[in-house]
Amino acid sequence: MGGFTRVIFFISMFAATTLISEAQYLLPIIKHKPSNQYYTVFGIGSASKSHVTLVLDLETNLTWLNCRNLKSLSSLRLVTCRSSTCKSVPGNGCDGKFCLYRQPNPLGKPVNGRVVQDKATLSTTDGGTRPLSEVSLPRFTFSCATQGLSLPVAGVLGLSPAGNSPFWRQVTAAFNVIPKFALCLPSSVFGIGHFYIGGVNSYNIPPFNGSNRMPMTMTPLKNIDSGKYLISVTSIYVDGVPLRLNPSLLEGGAKISTVVPYTVLQTDIYKALASAFTLKATKIGMYEVPAMQEYLGTTIFDTCFDEAGSTWNKEEFMNVPVIEIGLPGRSGEVKWRFHGANTVVRVMETVICLAFIDGGEKPHEPMVIGTHQLQDYMIQFDSSTSRMAFSQSLLLHNTSCLTM
């Protein structure tokens, strides 16, 4: 090969690699009622592809599902105990020859199963909300569990930040794309949200497209090796006024969860938030009512209000007190703002409740940010920078995570 030809060849290879590294993949996100869980759908199998529905979980390492839901098991490949794949799976075991898997189930009893591989199918995207073309992950590693979850869900999609087993990590490694993913959780069951893997910082959800990029605020992730997505918390505000909290209460930071429906707070944090919120709410004409149970759900909310006679927009929750979480940013504190639709939940025609839960005096984490607060935000986890990025509420821009 001549010198000029070699130069052209390597330039072409570099260009191809650059294009591949910026590729982006898309899966749908569906909200399930009454569980308030979020799941995605994609194909598994070669000759006879099965579409499986899996709950999104940010703490599960290895995806697992009840393989009885697969149309054909003929293309499954068992992973052997001595393989590097088995050794890389957290909680791995061995039955003498084949790899076994055991990990706590975020929605029930611990899961046992054999580690297997098969082809997975997902879609490419240009950052928009519509799939462009299908691509295949030829050796998707997951576990065939001995049991599943209640329909329509077949299992759990592992999205943990640790190790090589989580689904997003397998996709980014196989296609040589930027090791990150983003979630846009829909607030309604009547449509779909968006799960992006890889790509650049561009999400084409109108009115954001082209040069009008969606603004994102970044904050560091802490202790990724814990297998959780944790962020540091510097303060909490209600309508711009900081809560009076013992600083030690915030030292544990906040965990981001896709299986906890409502943000859970340590008792002292919850009481301070509820007190400040109530003070603001009563000033706009709402009055307190006893604790209420969520309509179609089982959650009990301690801080509730009758909004009859109040001076705020009951449809859009426009005047509800704004709750802000202070986080470390590049040049000082940044604020993650939660507006009415993410701070309250309607339980009766004229009754709303603060959509935060008292987690007790000594919970495992002092703050767990749940899905009600994450709805209609773009939330991005970037392993290459160990940062989380979040948008403003998309509702403030007359758009949402929902595609009909």
Secondary structure per residue as TSV (DSSP state, phi and psi in degrees):
chain	resnum	aa	ss	phi	psi
A	1	M	-	360.0	126.0
A	2	G	-	-68.0	162.8
A	3	G	H	-59.8	-46.2
A	4	F	H	-62.9	-41.5
A	5	T	H	-63.2	-39.9
A	6	R	H	-63.7	-40.8
A	7	V	H	-60.6	-47.1
A	8	I	H	-60.3	-41.4
A	9	F	H	-61.7	-47.6
A	10	F	H	-70.8	-34.0
A	11	I	H	-63.0	-41.7
A	12	S	H	-64.0	-42.4
A	13	M	H	-64.1	-41.7
A	14	F	H	-63.9	-42.1
A	15	A	H	-62.7	-41.7
A	16	A	H	-63.5	-42.0
A	17	T	H	-63.4	-41.2
A	18	T	H	-62.0	-44.6
A	19	L	H	-63.1	-42.5
A	20	I	H	-64.3	-40.4
A	21	S	H	-65.2	-21.4
A	22	E	T	-100.8	7.5
A	23	A	-	-65.5	157.1
A	24	Q	E	-138.6	144.0
A	25	Y	E	-124.4	153.6
A	26	L	E	-136.2	135.2
A	27	L	E	-130.6	153.3
A	28	P	E	-78.8	156.9
A	29	I	E	-125.3	127.3
A	30	I	E	-118.3	137.9
A	31	K	E	-93.3	134.3
A	32	H	E	-109.5	128.1
A	33	K	T	-107.3	145.6
A	34	P	T	-91.5	5.9
A	35	S	T	-72.8	-19.4
A	36	N	T	60.1	27.6
A	37	Q	E	-94.5	159.0
A	38	Y	E	-117.5	134.5
A	39	Y	E	-135.2	162.0
A	40	T	E	-121.6	169.7
A	41	V	E	-134.5	132.4
A	42	F	E	-155.9	170.0
A	43	G	E	-91.8	141.4
A	44	I	E	-128.7	135.1
A	45	G	-	120.8	161.1
A	46	S	S	-101.5	-77.3
A	47	A	S	-68.4	-44.0
A	48	S	S	-122.6	92.4
A	49	K	-	-74.3	134.6
A	50	S	E	-110.9	137.6
A	51	H	E	-95.0	117.4
A	52	V	E	-108.0	147.5
A	53	T	E	-109.9	122.6
A	54	L	E	-129.2	132.1
A	55	V	E	-68.0	136.4
A	56	L	E	-77.9	126.9
A	57	D	E	-138.3	122.7
A	58	L	S	-80.3	-0.4
A	59	E	S	-115.0	-13.8
A	60	T	-	-77.5	134.0
A	61	N	S	-82.3	-55.6
A	62	L	S	-109.5	127.5
A	63	T	-	-59.1	138.7
A	64	W	E	-137.9	152.6
A	65	L	E	-157.5	161.0
A	66	N	E	-78.9	108.2
A	67	C	G	-71.1	-5.6
A	68	R	G	-66.2	-17.3
A	69	N	G	-81.5	-7.3
A	70	L	S	-82.5	141.0
A	71	K	S	-66.0	-38.9
A	72	S	-	-139.2	138.1
A	73	L	-	-103.1	3.2
A	74	S	T	-66.7	-26.1
A	75	S	T	-94.9	-1.9
A	76	L	-	-68.6	136.3
A	77	R	E	-114.7	123.2
A	78	L	E	-72.4	139.6
A	79	V	-	-93.2	129.6
A	80	T	B	-81.6	158.0
A	81	C	T	-62.4	-36.8
A	82	R	T	-82.4	-6.5
A	83	S	S	-71.8	153.6
A	84	S	H	-65.2	-28.8
A	85	T	H	-62.6	-46.8
A	86	C	H	-62.7	-43.9
A	87	K	H	-65.0	-23.7
A	88	S	H	-87.1	-8.5
A	89	V	S	-84.6	121.0
A	90	P	T	-62.5	139.7
A	91	G	T	74.1	20.9
A	92	N	E	-72.4	157.2
A	93	G	E	-145.5	-170.3
A	94	C	E	-150.7	140.3
A	95	D	S	-104.2	19.8
A	96	G	S	112.0	-36.3
A	97	K	S	-135.3	-41.1
A	98	F	B	-109.0	151.2
A	99	C	E	-72.7	136.7
A	100	L	E	-116.1	162.1
A	101	Y	E	-139.3	134.6
A	102	R	E	-140.3	125.1
A	103	Q	E	-151.8	146.0
A	104	P	-	-57.8	143.7
A	105	N	-	-96.7	122.2
A	106	P	T	-63.9	-15.1
A	107	L	T	-117.9	12.1
A	108	G	S	172.2	-142.2
A	109	K	S	-73.6	156.9
A	110	P	-	-56.3	153.2
A	111	V	E	-107.8	135.8
A	112	N	E	-121.3	145.0
A	113	G	E	-179.2	171.6
A	114	R	E	-90.9	141.6
A	115	V	E	-80.9	129.3
A	116	V	E	-135.0	171.5
A	117	Q	E	-133.9	146.8
A	118	D	E	-160.5	174.0
A	119	K	E	-81.1	136.6
A	120	A	E	-116.9	144.7
A	121	T	E	-118.6	129.3
A	122	L	E	-139.2	178.7
A	123	S	E	-112.6	151.5
A	124	T	E	-87.6	162.5
A	125	T	E	-152.7	162.5
A	126	D	S	-103.0	20.2
A	127	G	S	97.9	-2.6
A	128	G	S	-87.8	-165.0
A	129	T	S	-103.2	1.7
A	130	R	S	-115.7	137.8
A	131	P	-	-69.2	147.9
A	132	L	-	-101.9	-55.6
A	133	S	-	-150.2	160.2
A	134	E	E	-90.6	143.8
A	135	V	E	-132.8	161.6
A	136	S	E	-119.3	135.8
A	137	L	E	-94.3	102.6
A	138	P	E	-65.7	-32.4
A	139	R	E	-126.8	71.0
A	140	F	E	-80.4	121.5
A	141	T	E	-94.7	128.5
A	142	F	E	-153.9	-175.3
A	143	S	E	-120.8	135.3
A	144	C	E	-86.6	101.7
A	145	A	E	-78.7	162.0
A	146	T	S	-84.7	-6.5
A	147	Q	-	-151.1	164.5
A	148	G	-	-122.1	-159.8
A	149	L	-	-113.6	174.5
A	150	S	S	-65.0	139.8
A	151	L	T	-58.8	146.7
A	152	P	T	-89.9	10.9
A	153	V	-	-93.6	133.7
A	154	A	-	-98.0	-18.2
A	155	G	E	177.0	-154.4
A	156	V	E	-128.0	132.8
A	157	L	E	-91.5	118.2
A	158	G	E	-78.0	121.2
A	159	L	-	-127.0	22.7
A	160	S	-	-58.1	153.1
A	161	P	S	-79.7	-10.2
A	162	A	S	-99.1	142.2
A	163	G	S	78.1	-172.1
A	164	N	S	-104.4	-0.6
A	165	S	-	-86.3	-28.2
A	166	P	S	-55.9	148.7
A	167	F	H	-55.0	-49.1
A	168	W	H	-61.5	-35.5
A	169	R	H	-68.6	-38.9
A	170	Q	H	-63.5	-40.3
A	171	V	H	-67.1	-47.9
A	172	T	H	-66.9	-33.7
A	173	A	H	-71.1	-42.1
A	174	A	H	-66.7	-37.1
A	175	F	H	-103.2	5.9
A	176	N	T	55.3	48.7
A	177	V	-	-111.7	167.2
A	178	I	-	-57.1	129.0
A	179	P	S	-77.3	78.0
A	180	K	E	-153.8	164.6
A	181	F	E	-150.2	162.4
A	182	A	E	-138.6	145.7
A	183	L	E	-121.1	136.5
A	184	C	E	-127.3	96.3
A	185	L	-	-83.1	126.1
A	186	P	-	-75.9	150.8
A	187	S	S	-92.4	-5.1
A	188	S	S	-128.4	156.1
A	189	V	S	-83.9	-8.7
A	190	F	S	-95.4	69.1
A	191	G	S	145.2	-174.9
A	192	I	B	-128.6	151.7
A	193	G	E	-100.3	-163.8
A	194	H	E	-138.9	135.0
A	195	F	E	-121.5	107.9
A	196	Y	E	-101.8	141.2
A	197	I	E	-126.3	132.1
A	198	G	E	74.1	-159.8
A	199	G	-	85.5	-176.7
A	200	V	-	-100.9	-179.4
A	201	N	S	-79.5	64.9
A	202	S	-	-143.5	116.0
A	203	Y	-	-125.2	111.0
A	204	N	-	-89.1	69.3
A	205	I	-	-105.3	111.0
A	206	P	T	-50.1	137.5
A	207	P	T	-87.4	11.0
A	208	F	-	-91.5	116.5
A	209	N	B	-168.1	161.9
A	210	G	T	58.0	-127.7
A	211	S	T	-76.9	-14.1
A	212	N	B	-90.9	76.7
A	213	R	-	-77.1	150.8
A	214	M	-	-68.1	122.4
A	215	P	-	-65.8	133.3
A	216	M	E	-129.3	138.5
A	217	T	E	-107.2	134.6
A	218	M	E	-107.9	148.3
A	219	T	E	-146.1	147.4
A	220	P	E	-68.5	146.3
A	221	L	E	-88.2	144.3
A	222	K	E	-117.1	142.1
A	223	N	-	52.5	55.3
A	224	I	G	-60.5	-31.4
A	225	D	G	-62.5	-13.3
A	226	S	G	-70.1	-13.7
A	227	G	S	82.4	11.2
A	228	K	S	-125.6	155.8
A	229	Y	-	-95.1	102.6
A	230	L	E	-113.9	140.0
A	231	I	E	-127.0	147.9
A	232	S	-	-77.2	145.1
A	233	V	-	-120.1	126.1
A	234	T	-	-97.2	-28.2
A	235	S	E	-171.3	168.2
A	236	I	E	-133.4	137.4
A	237	Y	E	-125.8	151.7
A	238	V	E	-124.7	116.2
A	239	D	T	51.3	41.6
A	240	G	T	85.2	-7.3
A	241	V	E	-98.1	122.4
A	242	P	E	-70.2	143.2
A	243	L	-	-72.7	145.4
A	244	R	-	-86.7	101.5
A	245	L	-	-127.2	146.2
A	246	N	-	-63.4	122.1
A	247	P	G	-51.8	-28.4
A	248	S	G	-64.3	-23.8
A	249	L	G	-67.6	-23.6
A	250	L	G	-98.8	-2.9
A	251	E	T	-63.4	-30.7
A	252	G	T	-76.9	-7.7
A	253	G	-	71.5	-159.0
A	254	A	E	-131.7	139.9
A	255	K	E	-98.3	139.1
A	256	I	E	-93.7	130.2
A	257	S	-	-131.6	141.5
A	258	T	S	-107.0	6.8
A	259	V	S	-117.9	-12.1
A	260	V	-	-90.9	117.8
A	261	P	S	-67.7	-35.6
A	262	Y	S	-131.7	144.1
A	263	T	E	-58.1	131.1
A	264	V	E	-108.3	130.6
A	265	L	E	-123.5	145.4
A	266	Q	-	-56.6	147.8
A	267	T	H	-51.2	-47.4
A	268	D	H	-65.0	-37.3
A	269	I	H	-67.1	-44.2
A	270	Y	H	-60.8	-46.8
A	271	K	H	-61.4	-40.9
A	272	A	H	-65.5	-41.6
A	273	L	H	-66.3	-46.5
A	274	A	H	-63.2	-39.0
A	275	S	H	-65.3	-46.1
A	276	A	H	-67.0	-39.6
A	277	F	H	-65.6	-43.4
A	278	T	H	-62.3	-41.5
A	279	L	H	-59.1	-43.8
A	280	K	H	-70.5	-41.4
A	281	A	H	-64.3	-40.1
A	282	T	H	-69.3	-23.8
A	283	K	H	-71.3	-18.5
A	284	I	T	-105.8	19.0
A	285	G	T	99.4	0.5
A	286	M	-	-84.7	154.6
A	287	Y	E	-133.4	149.5
A	288	E	E	-70.2	146.6
A	289	V	E	-131.3	165.6
A	290	P	-	-61.2	166.0
A	291	A	-	-53.4	145.5
A	292	M	E	-129.5	155.7
A	293	Q	E	-100.1	141.5
A	294	E	-	-61.1	137.1
A	295	Y	T	-65.9	128.9
A	296	L	T	68.4	6.7
A	297	G	S	-129.4	-171.0
A	298	T	-	-117.5	-3.1
A	299	T	-	-71.7	134.0
A	300	I	E	-102.3	125.5
A	301	F	E	-103.5	129.5
A	302	D	S	-84.1	-27.2
A	303	T	S	-114.3	104.7
A	304	C	E	-132.1	157.9
A	305	F	E	-141.0	145.2
A	306	D	E	-93.1	124.5
A	307	E	-	-93.1	0.2
A	308	A	T	-58.5	128.4
A	309	G	T	86.7	-3.0
A	310	S	-	-76.0	165.7
A	311	T	S	-101.8	21.2
A	312	W	S	-112.8	165.1
A	313	N	-	-74.6	105.7
A	314	K	T	-70.8	-23.3
A	315	E	T	-79.7	-42.2
A	316	E	T	-103.3	-0.8
A	317	F	T	55.0	35.1
A	318	M	T	-66.5	-36.9
A	319	N	T	-100.1	7.6
A	320	V	S	-63.2	140.5
A	321	P	-	-52.6	137.6
A	322	V	-	-86.0	130.9
A	323	I	E	-104.1	130.7
A	324	E	E	-125.1	140.4
A	325	I	E	-110.2	122.9
A	326	G	E	-82.2	132.6
A	327	L	E	-133.6	153.9
A	328	P	E	-70.2	133.7
A	329	G	E	-120.0	-170.2
A	330	R	T	-65.4	-35.9
A	331	S	T	-134.2	50.5
A	332	G	E	116.8	-169.7
A	333	E	E	-71.6	138.6
A	334	V	E	-117.3	159.7
A	335	K	E	-121.6	133.3
A	336	W	E	-100.0	109.9
A	337	R	E	-97.4	130.7
A	338	F	E	-114.2	120.9
A	339	H	-	-97.6	-176.7
A	340	G	H	-47.5	-48.1
A	341	A	H	-63.2	-22.9
A	342	N	H	-103.4	-6.1
A	343	T	H	-106.4	-23.5
A	344	V	E	-128.3	163.5
A	345	V	E	-136.2	138.3
A	346	R	E	-85.5	129.0
A	347	V	-	-114.9	-20.1
A	348	M	S	-145.4	174.0
A	349	E	S	-56.1	-41.2
A	350	T	S	-117.5	10.7
A	351	V	E	-116.8	128.5
A	352	I	E	-121.6	157.8
A	353	C	E	-131.9	150.7
A	354	L	E	-64.0	123.0
A	355	A	S	-86.6	47.2
A	356	F	E	-130.9	148.7
A	357	I	E	-119.2	140.9
A	358	D	E	-77.1	115.2
A	359	G	-	-92.8	3.3
A	360	G	-	98.9	172.8
A	361	E	S	-71.7	-36.6
A	362	K	S	-132.4	67.5
A	363	P	-	-76.2	167.7
A	364	H	S	-63.3	-40.7
A	365	E	S	-125.1	137.8
A	366	P	S	-67.5	-25.3
A	367	M	E	-142.3	129.4
A	368	V	E	-127.0	112.0
A	369	I	E	-82.0	117.2
A	370	G	-	-94.3	-180.0
A	371	T	H	-71.2	-27.8
A	372	H	H	-61.2	-35.7
A	373	Q	H	-78.1	-22.3
A	374	L	H	-87.4	-17.3
A	375	Q	T	-57.8	137.2
A	376	D	T	63.8	27.1
A	377	Y	S	-118.6	149.4
A	378	M	E	-89.8	121.2
A	379	I	E	-117.6	120.2
A	380	Q	E	-118.3	134.3
A	381	F	E	-114.7	118.9
A	382	D	E	-116.5	107.5
A	383	S	T	-70.9	-27.2
A	384	S	T	-68.6	-24.7
A	385	T	T	-118.3	-3.9
A	386	S	T	54.6	45.7
A	387	R	E	-130.1	152.4
A	388	M	E	-109.4	140.8
A	389	A	E	-123.7	147.0
A	390	F	E	-140.5	146.2
A	391	S	E	-88.0	174.8
A	392	Q	-	-69.5	165.3
A	393	S	-	-57.6	127.1
A	394	L	G	-65.4	-21.4
A	395	L	G	-63.4	-27.2
A	396	L	G	-69.9	-15.1
A	397	H	G	-110.5	20.8
A	398	N	T	57.9	33.9
A	399	T	-	-140.8	-175.5
A	400	S	-	-161.0	-177.3
A	401	C	S	-82.8	1.8
A	402	L	-	-93.8	127.0
A	403	T	B	-116.3	124.9
A	404	M	-	-79.4	360.0
